[in-house]
Every structure is written in C-alpha cells, then in structure tokens.
C-alpha cells in the first residue's frame, strides 16, 4: 500500500468520539430490542364471578395452565367468585344440583332439602378419587407460577369480608377500573 493510500485510509477512519457515539447508539438499540422482546409476553385476563365448587376450577385451571405456557395471568375475582380466594370459604364451596342439566338428578328431586349437600359430596369424592388438585393446591401453584389473583374492593366492602381472610399473595383493594385496564392490555380475556 502506498503512503498516500495509507494516509487516505487514516483520514477516513472514524475518530474515537465517533466510535464511542456509534457504540452508544448500538447499545441503545440493543436495549430497546431486549425491552421489545420482553413486552412480547402474552397476557391473559380472567374475571371470576361464581363461587360454586364446579365454577371455582375453570379460572384456576386456565390460569395455572396459561402461566405454565409463559403467559402473564391476572384473575379478577368479584361477587361470589371472591369466595374462591377466601381461605375458609374456599374449603366449603357447594355444588348446586338445581338447574344443572348435566346432573343425573331431575330438578324436582334436586330441589329437595339436602340435595346440594349430596351433590357436593359426590363431586368432592370424584375430585379425590381422580387425584385432582384441590382449590387450595391450585391457588398455591398458580401463585408460585406468578398468577396475580385480585380481590374486588367493592365486593370486599359489600360482603363485609376481612382482607386478612384471603390466601397470602392475593392482591386486595383492586377496583373495576384496574380490571378493565388489565383486560384492555390482555391478549386473551375470559369471563368465567
């Protein structure tokens, strides 16, 4: 290489300040790309409104399964759905035999005193015989997997619940506006 060519190459070489600026620009682009990939996490929002034994399982199973697949999951519990998060009440959820077309009992018999207790015991036996996780186990597993269980503040006040009676890890004091914002940002929204 001639001396003139070497001098031209040196003159065309970027300065230290230009190299530092380029490195800073590349680092910013890399940080932005990492943030965008973190924001690609899919979100699921579930609203749980029912507090019967048969309706406690769907939001818990869906939440824990979605979390296992990497979804960011929020379950907003309102009205009777709040009983699922209540440590004592969740252990005594009932199954109504009246109005359930899949029950092997005609409605006329299902309305008799004690039938709800009988159908609840039948379902609890099936759950136990099938080695299905309990409500408490599903809540604990879901919390361990990062599912956020939210308790509706209005329902807490309406039903006169004590916030200390909910499972540890449950977020209390959540309003409808927060639930709506969460649903608006979610990829999947479910009402159970």
Secondary structure as GFF3:
##gff-version 3
##sequence-region A 1 192
A	DSSP	alpha_helix	3	12	.	.	.	ID=ss1
A	DSSP	alpha_helix	16	38	.	.	.	ID=ss2
A	DSSP	beta_strand	43	48	.	.	.	ID=ss3
A	DSSP	alpha_helix	53	68	.	.	.	ID=ss4
A	DSSP	beta_strand	72	77	.	.	.	ID=ss5
A	DSSP	three_ten_helix	79	84	.	.	.	ID=ss6
A	DSSP	three_ten_helix	89	92	.	.	.	ID=ss7
A	DSSP	alpha_helix	107	110	.	.	.	ID=ss8
A	DSSP	alpha_helix	115	129	.	.	.	ID=ss9
A	DSSP	alpha_helix	135	144	.	.	.	ID=ss10
A	DSSP	beta_strand	148	152	.	.	.	ID=ss11
A	DSSP	alpha_helix	153	158	.	.	.	ID=ss12
A	DSSP	three_ten_helix	163	165	.	.	.	ID=ss13
A	DSSP	beta_strand	171	174	.	.	.	ID=ss14
A	DSSP	alpha_helix	176	185	.	.	.	ID=ss15
A	DSSP	beta_strand	188	191	.	.	.	ID=ss16
###
